[in-house]
Amino acid sequence: MGKIISNRHLITAPPIAPPRYGLFSVASMPEMDPRVIGAGYTFISDHCGGAALYDQTCLVSPTKAVVEGSDILGGDPYWVVARKRCGTVGRTAEEMRAAVNSQLESAAQTIVEQALWNGTGITPTLSTSGGAVVTPLAPGAGAAISALERAFYAVSGYQGVIHISTRAEGALTYAGLMDPGDRVAGVYKTKKGTSIILGDGYGITGLLDAAPAAGFTWAFITSSVTVWSNTVSQPDPRMTLDRAANQWDVVAERVYAHAWDCPDVFAVQVPLAAPAVATTPAVP
């Protein structure tokens, strides 16, 4: 009887799946100006501040409302790093470079979502945005998201972005907010056109990391989101080789920064149960 040789044949790894849906599917993703890495960034937000209806009759002569100046927003960069160690036998420097790059790309979106939600020492974050809390008028995820949108669009004429943990996916689907027919170019949108980011890296806490009520998660709405990044920085694997242990020790890092283009942020508690009723769980 023949014997099967146990020395398995090395083949090409299975293809990598497309990136999952999340922050990077919704945000604008321009290249970072190198000067931002060393000094952070600031920009003038001219289109925020709103307007008011004016009474033009001769019976009264009200003062026209003034918005003093423009909002100046800013933030700081942060680093996402991946590191891989592996024996040198059978792996080339270029193979290890590609391997650690893939490791970085696989994890980056979740880490940036964590940073945007409540990253320690990072600005801006949703947790420290100083936003206003919205209270829905009825139970259920639909009423909560509707109240969130109503508050935001009272001060903005541009499409907003809802940030919410994937824990709420079932409740949003039940409320008709996650119908696949509403997904445009890979992005879920509400009937008003608000993009919904289901973040696996997003938490459930609210402003100043306040915990939600039992059975709820916090959600935020902001103006459009931008995530800047630079090209992957990586030393030559042959220069970082651990020669004493004969191990590749390769590193890849990328610098990120994020912002939303107006300071207005609103937060609401969204029930996780589907359906939600007045008592299970209750409207906060």
Backbone bond lengths (Angstrom), bond angles and torsions (degrees), N, CA, C in turn:
res aa  C-N    CA-C-N  psi(-1)  N-CA   C-N-CA  omega(-1)  CA-C   N-CA-C  phi
1 M - - - 1.470 - - 1.521 107.82 -
2 G 1.323 116.34 138.10 1.449 120.59 178.95 1.527 111.90 -70.53
3 K 1.302 115.24 159.22 1.460 121.06 -178.99 1.524 109.37 -117.30
4 I 1.345 116.56 133.15 1.464 121.27 178.17 1.515 108.90 -80.32
5 I 1.326 116.08 125.37 1.452 120.49 179.50 1.522 109.34 -70.11
6 S 1.338 117.32 130.92 1.461 121.27 -175.03 1.524 113.23 -84.40
7 N 1.323 117.23 -8.33 1.463 120.74 179.44 1.522 108.94 -78.39
8 R 1.317 116.71 95.29 1.464 121.17 -173.17 1.523 112.09 -66.80
9 H 1.306 114.67 149.65 1.465 122.09 -178.44 1.530 109.64 -83.95
10 L 1.322 116.23 130.62 1.460 121.33 178.83 1.524 109.74 -77.56
11 I 1.330 116.66 123.11 1.458 121.53 -179.98 1.525 109.55 -120.34
12 T 1.321 115.94 172.46 1.459 121.26 177.12 1.533 109.69 -67.61
13 A 1.312 116.56 137.08 1.467 120.93 -179.64 1.526 110.64 -63.45
14 P 1.347 118.54 151.77 1.467 120.94 176.43 1.526 110.77 -56.36
15 P 1.324 117.04 151.71 1.469 119.48 -178.39 1.525 111.91 -64.19
16 I 1.315 115.46 148.65 1.458 121.54 178.93 1.521 109.36 -77.05
17 A 1.329 116.77 136.39 1.463 121.51 178.89 1.531 110.35 -70.60
18 P 1.325 117.51 160.52 1.476 119.50 175.93 1.521 111.00 -61.78
19 P 1.338 117.84 155.38 1.474 120.38 176.76 1.520 110.73 -58.69
20 R 1.323 115.58 146.42 1.457 119.43 179.56 1.527 110.52 -72.09
21 Y 1.317 114.89 160.96 1.457 121.02 175.93 1.528 109.47 -67.82
22 G 1.330 117.45 143.22 1.456 121.15 179.19 1.509 111.22 169.07
23 L 1.317 116.51 -152.40 1.463 122.88 -175.51 1.519 112.03 -56.12
24 F 1.335 117.16 -43.28 1.459 120.03 -176.18 1.525 112.52 -68.74
25 S 1.345 117.30 -17.16 1.463 120.58 176.80 1.522 112.02 -77.86
26 V 1.326 116.77 -21.74 1.472 121.35 -173.99 1.523 112.09 -106.96
27 A 1.325 117.24 -40.13 1.463 121.17 -173.90 1.522 111.96 -70.95
28 S 1.336 115.40 152.00 1.458 120.29 165.18 1.525 107.08 -71.81
29 M 1.340 117.08 142.93 1.466 120.22 -172.19 1.532 110.60 -129.68
30 P 1.346 118.82 66.44 1.467 120.28 179.32 1.528 112.07 -78.22
31 E 1.330 114.95 166.85 1.455 120.18 176.41 1.523 109.39 -76.25
32 M 1.320 116.12 143.06 1.450 121.66 -177.73 1.523 111.31 -79.47
33 D 1.331 116.70 136.39 1.455 121.95 171.01 1.525 108.03 -66.00
34 P 1.326 118.60 127.44 1.474 119.92 -178.11 1.522 113.80 -54.35
35 R 1.332 118.21 -28.66 1.461 120.35 -179.36 1.521 112.28 -67.17
36 V 1.343 116.63 -24.76 1.462 120.32 178.91 1.523 110.76 -66.26
37 I 1.329 117.30 -31.26 1.462 120.60 -178.09 1.526 110.78 -60.56
38 G 1.322 116.21 -40.23 1.451 119.19 -177.30 1.516 115.08 -88.50
39 A 1.344 117.66 -24.06 1.464 119.21 -170.87 1.522 114.65 -127.26
40 G 1.334 118.67 -4.51 1.459 119.11 -173.31 1.513 110.44 79.26
41 Y 1.326 116.19 -171.60 1.469 119.36 -177.14 1.523 110.53 -138.04
42 T 1.318 115.01 159.40 1.462 122.38 170.96 1.514 108.00 -148.21
43 F 1.321 116.78 149.60 1.463 120.22 177.34 1.527 109.59 -150.26
44 I 1.315 115.00 157.50 1.464 122.06 -179.75 1.522 108.61 -95.18
45 S 1.307 116.17 127.15 1.459 122.14 -179.29 1.526 108.51 -105.09
46 D 1.320 115.85 93.91 1.466 120.72 -172.85 1.524 114.02 -82.91
47 H 1.309 118.76 -24.37 1.471 119.89 -170.78 1.528 112.94 -89.47
48 C 1.317 118.32 5.14 1.457 121.38 179.08 1.535 110.01 -96.59
49 G 1.313 116.36 161.53 1.466 119.79 175.69 1.508 114.36 119.80
50 G 1.342 117.52 -22.99 1.456 120.65 174.33 1.518 114.16 76.35
51 A 1.321 115.34 -174.21 1.465 123.38 -179.08 1.523 107.63 -146.56
52 A 1.342 117.06 179.39 1.468 120.53 -177.37 1.521 109.86 -143.25
53 L 1.326 116.71 151.74 1.454 122.35 175.35 1.523 109.25 -75.14
54 Y 1.307 116.59 134.23 1.462 120.76 -176.65 1.528 110.37 -108.65
55 D 1.318 116.83 136.42 1.466 122.88 177.84 1.527 107.95 -87.38
56 Q 1.331 116.41 107.59 1.465 120.99 -173.13 1.525 113.44 -94.19
57 T 1.352 118.02 5.78 1.460 118.92 -177.49 1.524 111.08 -70.76
58 C 1.337 115.59 162.39 1.464 120.98 -179.43 1.522 112.31 -80.83
59 L 1.343 117.54 -10.31 1.454 119.56 -177.45 1.520 111.53 -72.25
60 V 1.296 116.47 -29.33 1.462 120.39 179.17 1.523 108.29 -133.50
61 S 1.278 114.94 159.39 1.465 119.29 177.61 1.522 108.36 -135.06
62 P 1.326 116.26 74.34 1.464 118.85 -176.23 1.528 111.72 -70.96
63 T 1.296 114.48 156.42 1.465 119.93 175.42 1.521 109.37 -77.34
64 K 1.292 115.68 133.99 1.462 119.64 178.41 1.533 109.37 -72.98
65 A 1.333 114.32 133.50 1.464 119.85 -176.97 1.521 110.35 -64.60
66 V 1.309 115.29 142.53 1.464 121.66 -179.08 1.528 109.47 -119.52
67 V 1.301 115.64 134.23 1.464 121.09 169.87 1.520 106.73 -100.96
68 E 1.307 115.93 115.47 1.465 120.60 -175.72 1.523 110.91 -75.14
69 G 1.308 116.91 113.11 1.453 121.82 174.16 1.515 113.82 64.30
70 S 1.309 116.13 -160.25 1.460 123.52 179.18 1.527 109.48 -126.89
71 D 1.321 114.73 154.82 1.466 119.28 177.66 1.526 109.73 -72.92
72 I 1.310 116.09 135.53 1.455 122.31 174.88 1.512 107.52 -112.00
73 L 1.322 116.06 115.20 1.450 121.89 -175.60 1.532 109.92 -111.47
74 G 1.307 116.12 155.94 1.457 119.17 -179.07 1.507 112.29 -161.81
75 G 1.318 115.55 172.53 1.454 120.87 179.69 1.516 110.89 -169.37
76 D 1.304 115.23 -177.86 1.459 121.55 -175.12 1.524 110.61 -126.35
77 P 1.326 116.60 153.38 1.466 120.19 177.23 1.525 111.61 -80.17
78 Y 1.315 115.79 163.80 1.461 121.23 175.32 1.530 108.09 -147.80
79 W 1.323 114.95 158.07 1.460 121.05 -171.81 1.527 111.35 -106.86
80 V 1.327 116.34 137.47 1.466 122.74 171.24 1.526 106.76 -114.06
81 V 1.328 116.22 124.95 1.467 121.41 -171.69 1.524 110.35 -125.39
82 A 1.321 116.34 138.25 1.460 122.79 172.25 1.526 108.26 -123.97
83 R 1.323 116.42 142.33 1.464 121.11 -178.69 1.530 108.95 -139.71
84 K 1.309 116.15 137.93 1.467 120.81 -177.39 1.528 109.35 -137.09
85 R 1.332 115.25 135.67 1.461 121.48 174.92 1.523 108.72 -115.94
86 C 1.317 115.58 141.09 1.462 120.01 -178.51 1.519 108.65 -162.43
87 G 1.318 117.04 148.01 1.449 121.01 177.31 1.516 111.99 -61.64
88 T 1.298 115.78 149.31 1.470 120.34 -175.59 1.523 112.53 -77.55
89 V 1.333 117.82 -19.73 1.463 119.91 -176.82 1.530 109.97 -67.95
90 G 1.303 115.90 120.82 1.452 121.21 175.62 1.515 115.47 85.60
91 R 1.329 119.13 -3.73 1.471 121.07 179.30 1.519 109.27 -124.02
92 T 1.323 116.41 128.67 1.452 120.53 178.23 1.521 110.78 -87.15
93 A 1.328 115.53 166.74 1.460 120.08 178.18 1.519 111.15 -60.43
94 E 1.327 117.92 -41.09 1.458 120.52 -178.99 1.524 111.53 -68.70
95 E 1.317 117.00 -35.49 1.463 119.56 175.94 1.525 110.72 -63.46
96 M 1.317 116.80 -40.88 1.460 119.93 179.37 1.521 111.41 -69.70
97 R 1.319 116.43 -35.60 1.473 119.62 176.44 1.528 110.02 -61.68
98 A 1.329 116.68 -46.18 1.464 120.58 179.01 1.524 111.38 -64.69
99 A 1.342 116.25 -37.09 1.465 119.93 -177.91 1.523 111.66 -64.30
100 V 1.331 116.80 -45.85 1.458 119.04 -177.93 1.522 110.96 -72.77
101 N 1.332 117.65 -30.05 1.467 119.72 174.56 1.520 110.49 -62.80
102 S 1.329 116.50 -43.25 1.464 120.12 178.69 1.528 110.90 -63.13
103 Q 1.320 115.80 -39.14 1.462 120.81 178.31 1.522 110.64 -61.34
104 L 1.334 116.78 -42.08 1.462 121.54 178.86 1.520 111.23 -65.10
105 E 1.331 116.15 -48.32 1.461 119.85 -177.26 1.522 111.50 -63.29
106 S 1.323 116.79 -34.54 1.458 120.66 -178.44 1.522 112.20 -64.98
107 A 1.339 116.61 -36.55 1.465 120.74 -172.72 1.522 114.08 -97.79
108 A 1.335 118.04 -15.08 1.464 120.81 -168.06 1.526 113.25 -60.77
109 Q 1.326 118.04 -43.31 1.470 119.45 -174.51 1.527 111.46 -61.85
110 T 1.315 117.52 -45.55 1.462 120.32 179.57 1.523 111.23 -61.65
111 I 1.336 117.15 -40.65 1.460 120.50 -179.27 1.519 110.99 -67.41
112 V 1.326 117.85 -40.59 1.467 120.68 178.38 1.525 110.27 -66.38
113 E 1.326 117.68 -36.99 1.468 120.07 174.92 1.523 110.70 -61.05
114 Q 1.324 117.38 -42.92 1.463 120.80 176.93 1.522 110.68 -60.66
115 A 1.329 116.53 -42.44 1.463 120.80 -179.53 1.521 111.18 -64.77
116 L 1.312 117.22 -40.96 1.462 120.78 -178.79 1.525 111.21 -68.42
117 W 1.325 117.09 -35.45 1.476 120.15 -177.14 1.526 110.92 -71.40
118 N 1.318 116.83 -55.82 1.472 118.90 -177.55 1.528 111.84 -158.72
119 G 1.324 117.57 43.00 1.449 121.17 -179.07 1.522 112.45 -62.07
120 T 1.315 117.12 131.21 1.458 122.43 -178.40 1.522 110.35 -66.49
121 G 1.331 116.29 124.85 1.455 120.95 177.82 1.510 114.58 74.93
122 I 1.331 117.94 8.28 1.466 122.13 -177.99 1.516 109.42 -106.07
123 T 1.322 116.28 140.56 1.464 121.86 174.18 1.523 109.32 -129.64
124 P 1.348 116.23 142.55 1.464 127.19 -8.14 1.530 110.81 -83.95
125 T 1.325 116.45 162.41 1.460 121.28 170.68 1.524 108.55 -132.87
126 L 1.310 115.31 156.85 1.466 119.07 177.67 1.516 110.87 -64.15
127 S 1.315 116.64 -37.82 1.462 121.35 -177.91 1.520 112.46 -62.27
128 T 1.339 117.07 -35.14 1.466 120.94 -176.23 1.523 112.04 -106.07
129 S 1.328 117.31 19.12 1.469 121.11 -174.57 1.518 113.45 -75.20
130 G 1.336 117.65 -15.18 1.459 119.75 -177.10 1.510 113.45 69.68
131 G 1.323 117.07 25.63 1.457 121.41 -177.68 1.520 113.35 -68.98
132 A 1.322 115.00 172.24 1.462 121.89 179.83 1.523 109.79 -98.92
133 V 1.328 116.45 140.34 1.462 121.97 179.66 1.526 109.24 -87.11
134 V 1.321 115.66 134.51 1.460 123.07 -179.03 1.522 108.89 -108.61
135 T 1.328 117.18 138.47 1.464 121.91 176.79 1.523 109.26 -111.99
136 P 1.329 118.79 117.77 1.471 120.77 179.18 1.516 111.42 -68.53
137 L 1.312 115.51 160.28 1.464 121.05 -177.32 1.521 113.10 -92.67
138 A 1.331 117.43 -6.21 1.465 121.16 -178.14 1.518 108.22 -150.80
139 P 1.343 117.45 162.63 1.465 120.08 177.71 1.522 111.32 -72.73
140 G 1.325 115.17 164.18 1.456 119.83 175.24 1.510 113.08 104.32
141 A 1.337 114.85 152.24 1.461 120.58 -179.48 1.525 111.62 -65.35
142 G 1.328 117.15 -34.91 1.462 119.77 -179.85 1.515 112.25 -61.67
143 A 1.334 116.66 -44.13 1.466 120.27 179.70 1.520 110.74 -66.85
144 A 1.332 116.91 -36.71 1.460 120.10 -179.82 1.529 110.88 -65.55
145 I 1.326 116.96 -46.68 1.464 120.65 -179.48 1.523 110.64 -67.42
146 S 1.322 117.21 -36.85 1.464 120.48 177.43 1.524 110.98 -61.81
147 A 1.344 117.03 -43.34 1.464 120.33 178.35 1.522 111.07 -65.15
148 L 1.320 116.52 -36.59 1.461 121.28 178.53 1.528 110.66 -63.91
149 E 1.314 116.19 -46.49 1.470 120.12 179.16 1.525 111.37 -65.51
150 R 1.314 116.81 -41.21 1.470 119.62 -178.29 1.526 110.60 -61.39
151 A 1.325 117.01 -41.77 1.462 119.98 178.95 1.523 111.08 -64.35
152 F 1.325 116.68 -42.61 1.461 120.02 -177.47 1.518 111.79 -68.46
153 Y 1.332 117.04 -45.09 1.465 119.29 -175.84 1.521 112.92 -76.78
154 A 1.326 116.92 -6.26 1.465 119.41 170.82 1.526 111.02 -72.07
155 V 1.352 116.77 -19.38 1.465 120.15 -178.54 1.521 112.72 -121.05
156 S 1.333 117.83 -2.16 1.461 120.06 -177.91 1.520 110.86 -140.98
157 G 1.306 116.15 138.76 1.459 121.22 176.14 1.513 113.09 -99.50
158 Y 1.322 116.58 5.54 1.461 121.29 -178.02 1.523 110.61 -110.74
159 Q 1.309 116.03 153.30 1.457 120.44 -176.61 1.527 111.24 -60.37
160 G 1.316 114.56 137.11 1.454 120.47 179.97 1.512 112.35 -99.58
161 V 1.322 114.71 -178.86 1.467 122.56 -179.86 1.517 108.26 -131.90
162 I 1.321 117.36 127.05 1.460 122.73 176.70 1.524 108.35 -96.67
163 H 1.333 115.83 130.05 1.456 122.43 178.36 1.528 107.69 -110.44
164 I 1.331 116.28 123.17 1.459 119.19 -177.55 1.531 109.40 -154.18
165 S 1.323 116.03 147.00 1.458 121.39 -179.67 1.521 110.93 -67.49
166 T 1.325 115.27 150.55 1.467 120.20 175.90 1.529 111.75 -62.15
167 R 1.333 117.67 -13.44 1.465 120.05 177.38 1.524 111.48 -60.36
168 A 1.329 116.99 -24.14 1.464 121.22 -176.41 1.521 112.85 -94.28
169 E 1.325 117.72 6.33 1.465 119.95 -175.12 1.523 112.32 -57.64
170 G 1.332 116.98 -43.15 1.461 119.81 -178.85 1.517 112.37 -62.97
171 A 1.335 116.92 -43.09 1.462 120.67 -179.48 1.524 111.07 -66.93
172 L 1.333 117.13 -39.17 1.466 119.95 178.94 1.525 110.70 -68.00
173 T 1.331 116.75 -36.85 1.461 120.63 177.81 1.521 109.88 -65.15
174 Y 1.320 116.81 -44.28 1.470 120.91 179.40 1.524 110.60 -61.31
175 A 1.331 116.87 -36.30 1.460 121.14 -178.91 1.527 112.37 -77.53
176 G 1.329 117.65 -0.93 1.457 120.91 179.07 1.513 113.86 81.51
177 L 1.352 116.65 15.92 1.460 120.28 -178.81 1.521 112.59 -94.82
178 M 1.331 116.76 -7.26 1.458 120.03 -178.07 1.526 111.38 -122.79
179 D 1.312 116.65 29.11 1.459 121.29 177.81 1.524 108.96 -63.05
180 P 1.344 118.75 125.90 1.470 119.57 179.65 1.514 113.18 -53.57
181 G 1.333 116.91 -26.15 1.461 119.42 178.26 1.511 113.15 -68.48
182 D 1.348 116.63 -17.06 1.461 120.67 179.09 1.525 112.21 -90.04
183 R 1.331 116.27 -3.43 1.456 119.70 -176.68 1.523 109.31 -82.32
184 V 1.330 116.23 117.92 1.453 122.40 -176.73 1.524 108.43 -114.30
185 A 1.317 116.17 122.84 1.470 121.56 178.19 1.524 111.73 50.40
186 G 1.329 116.41 42.48 1.452 120.45 176.97 1.510 115.03 82.49
187 V 1.337 118.66 7.35 1.458 121.93 -176.54 1.515 109.55 -124.35
188 Y 1.342 116.89 127.78 1.457 120.31 173.40 1.519 109.16 -74.87
189 K 1.331 116.04 137.81 1.457 121.40 -179.99 1.515 109.95 -134.16
190 T 1.334 116.12 148.18 1.458 120.63 172.54 1.522 108.72 -78.06
191 K 1.312 115.93 176.62 1.465 120.16 -179.72 1.523 111.75 -63.73
192 K 1.331 117.01 -23.15 1.465 120.61 177.46 1.526 112.65 -85.55
193 G 1.315 115.94 -4.09 1.456 119.36 179.58 1.515 114.27 92.91
194 T 1.333 117.31 6.44 1.461 120.57 177.83 1.522 110.17 -71.74
195 S 1.318 117.23 127.82 1.456 120.92 177.14 1.523 109.79 -72.73
196 I 1.324 116.78 142.01 1.468 122.62 178.11 1.518 108.37 -113.74
197 I 1.326 116.65 118.10 1.456 121.13 174.21 1.517 108.35 -98.20
198 L 1.334 116.28 114.60 1.462 121.44 170.68 1.527 106.62 -90.24
199 G 1.313 116.70 104.35 1.450 120.59 -173.52 1.518 112.70 -99.20
200 D 1.324 116.79 118.30 1.461 119.32 173.36 1.521 110.75 -68.81
201 G 1.341 117.04 -23.87 1.450 120.75 176.76 1.514 113.08 -90.21
202 Y 1.328 117.71 -7.40 1.464 121.28 179.33 1.525 110.30 -73.89
203 G 1.336 115.23 145.13 1.451 120.51 176.54 1.517 111.30 -90.34
204 I 1.330 115.66 -167.58 1.466 121.15 177.19 1.518 111.06 -115.92
205 T 1.336 118.07 -5.56 1.456 120.85 -178.88 1.519 110.65 -79.20
206 G 1.335 115.12 163.00 1.449 120.46 -176.10 1.517 112.87 -109.32
207 L 1.318 115.99 -145.51 1.456 121.33 -179.19 1.522 110.40 -60.34
208 L 1.314 115.76 134.90 1.469 122.80 -177.12 1.524 111.16 55.55
209 D 1.331 116.19 31.91 1.458 123.72 177.95 1.523 113.17 61.64
210 A 1.333 116.99 27.20 1.465 120.29 177.10 1.527 109.91 -64.98
211 A 1.317 116.70 133.52 1.461 121.28 179.70 1.525 109.95 -72.04
212 P 1.329 118.16 145.98 1.467 119.92 175.55 1.526 110.75 -78.35
213 A 1.312 115.84 169.46 1.460 120.10 172.22 1.526 109.05 -65.12
214 A 1.317 116.80 158.40 1.460 120.73 179.26 1.523 110.39 -57.45
215 G 1.325 116.95 130.64 1.458 120.69 179.98 1.511 114.26 85.68
216 F 1.340 117.85 10.26 1.464 121.99 -178.27 1.527 110.24 -125.49
217 T 1.306 115.77 164.92 1.451 123.36 165.36 1.523 108.06 -133.79
218 W 1.312 116.27 149.80 1.455 119.66 173.31 1.520 109.62 -79.20
219 A 1.324 116.15 148.13 1.464 123.44 172.95 1.518 107.81 -133.01
220 F 1.307 116.43 151.14 1.463 122.58 178.89 1.523 109.75 -123.58
221 I 1.332 115.17 157.70 1.453 120.65 169.26 1.523 108.20 -129.92
222 T 1.320 115.83 134.39 1.463 122.64 178.61 1.514 108.90 -132.07
223 S 1.316 115.28 175.37 1.460 119.89 168.75 1.523 108.24 -75.29
224 S 1.330 117.15 -175.88 1.460 121.10 -174.43 1.530 111.28 -57.02
225 V 1.321 115.53 146.70 1.464 122.82 -173.68 1.524 110.30 -108.62
226 T 1.325 115.56 138.40 1.459 122.12 174.24 1.522 108.84 -121.70
227 V 1.323 116.09 136.06 1.467 122.00 174.48 1.521 107.48 -122.67
228 W 1.331 115.77 114.86 1.465 120.91 177.29 1.526 109.44 -93.42
229 S 1.321 116.15 150.54 1.463 120.34 172.91 1.526 108.82 -153.18
230 N 1.325 115.29 158.48 1.457 120.14 175.73 1.525 108.92 -102.00
231 T 1.324 116.65 178.79 1.450 119.48 175.16 1.531 109.03 -70.63
232 V 1.312 115.56 154.13 1.464 119.84 -178.75 1.524 109.52 -62.76
233 S 1.325 115.21 129.52 1.459 121.41 177.66 1.527 108.62 -99.77
234 Q 1.327 115.23 129.27 1.454 118.04 -175.56 1.523 110.65 -152.54
235 P 1.335 117.66 123.19 1.466 119.50 175.26 1.527 110.40 -69.56
236 D 1.302 115.99 157.78 1.461 121.52 176.70 1.535 108.82 -59.70
237 P 1.341 118.60 122.20 1.472 120.07 -179.18 1.520 113.40 -54.66
238 R 1.318 117.86 -26.90 1.466 119.70 179.14 1.519 111.97 -71.44
239 M 1.345 116.36 -20.72 1.464 120.02 178.43 1.533 111.88 -85.08
240 T 1.328 117.79 -22.11 1.466 121.31 -179.13 1.528 111.60 -104.50
241 L 1.303 117.64 8.43 1.457 122.46 -179.84 1.534 110.87 -59.70
242 D 1.335 115.88 130.97 1.465 121.36 174.05 1.526 107.10 -82.44
243 R 1.308 116.66 94.03 1.462 121.05 -173.09 1.527 111.70 -72.66
244 A 1.321 117.34 -28.82 1.458 119.71 179.63 1.527 111.29 -65.01
245 A 1.343 116.41 -38.62 1.467 121.12 -179.04 1.517 112.24 -100.86
246 N 1.353 116.63 -1.41 1.461 121.90 -177.55 1.532 110.77 55.22
247 Q 1.338 115.18 48.19 1.462 122.39 -178.19 1.520 110.30 -123.61
248 W 1.340 114.46 135.13 1.458 117.66 166.34 1.527 108.03 -66.55
249 D 1.306 117.64 137.28 1.470 122.74 175.93 1.525 105.83 -134.30
250 V 1.328 115.89 90.04 1.463 120.90 -169.51 1.528 110.54 -108.72
251 V 1.304 114.91 146.47 1.463 122.20 -176.49 1.526 109.39 -131.34
252 A 1.316 115.58 142.27 1.462 121.58 171.11 1.518 107.32 -135.29
253 E 1.316 117.17 138.21 1.460 119.82 178.86 1.518 110.21 -142.17
254 R 1.316 113.44 152.97 1.463 120.20 179.65 1.519 108.04 -140.88
255 V 1.314 115.78 140.49 1.463 120.93 179.69 1.524 108.88 -97.11
256 Y 1.326 116.12 134.25 1.466 122.23 179.43 1.531 109.93 -124.58
257 A 1.302 115.24 156.81 1.465 122.98 168.71 1.523 106.54 -150.92
258 H 1.316 117.51 152.05 1.462 119.79 -178.95 1.529 110.22 -140.23
259 A 1.323 115.21 161.06 1.469 120.79 178.25 1.515 108.85 -163.03
260 W 1.331 115.87 157.22 1.469 121.48 163.03 1.520 105.70 -115.36
261 D 1.331 116.75 152.29 1.475 119.31 -162.54 1.520 115.40 -88.60
262 C 1.328 119.31 -0.68 1.469 122.81 173.25 1.528 108.30 -135.48
263 P 1.319 118.69 150.83 1.467 119.70 -176.53 1.525 114.45 -75.49
264 D 1.330 118.24 -15.15 1.466 120.76 -175.00 1.526 110.90 -68.72
265 V 1.339 116.23 123.11 1.460 123.27 177.79 1.525 107.89 -135.14
266 F 1.329 116.52 137.77 1.461 121.15 177.54 1.530 108.72 -127.57
267 A 1.326 115.38 150.34 1.460 121.07 -177.80 1.523 109.87 -131.98
268 V 1.326 115.75 149.24 1.462 121.06 178.61 1.524 108.48 -149.31
269 Q 1.328 116.00 153.18 1.458 120.53 173.79 1.529 109.25 -91.03
270 V 1.322 115.16 129.40 1.465 121.91 -177.76 1.524 108.79 -113.89
271 P 1.335 118.14 128.23 1.467 119.72 179.07 1.519 111.29 -70.03
272 L 1.327 115.77 145.19 1.458 120.64 179.13 1.516 112.43 -89.23
273 A 1.339 117.54 -22.46 1.456 120.94 -179.11 1.518 110.54 -72.47
274 A 1.319 116.01 146.68 1.458 120.82 177.20 1.533 108.14 -140.54
275 P 1.361 117.63 114.65 1.473 124.41 -1.87 1.522 111.86 -79.71
276 A 1.333 114.61 158.90 1.457 120.69 173.76 1.521 108.48 -99.17
277 V 1.335 117.07 141.48 1.458 121.52 177.47 1.516 107.66 -118.67
278 A 1.331 116.15 177.21 1.468 120.04 -172.66 1.525 112.28 -60.94
279 T 1.326 116.79 -27.69 1.465 117.96 -176.71 1.514 113.61 -110.01
280 T 1.326 119.37 -14.76 1.470 121.45 -176.52 1.520 111.78 -137.12
281 P 1.332 116.83 94.20 1.458 125.88 -15.74 1.513 110.46 -84.06
282 A 1.312 117.18 167.18 1.454 121.94 -176.10 1.524 111.25 -80.92
283 V 1.315 117.25 155.00 1.455 121.55 171.46 1.526 107.98 -66.48
284 P 1.320 118.93 127.15 1.469 119.56 -176.74 1.525 110.73 -67.41
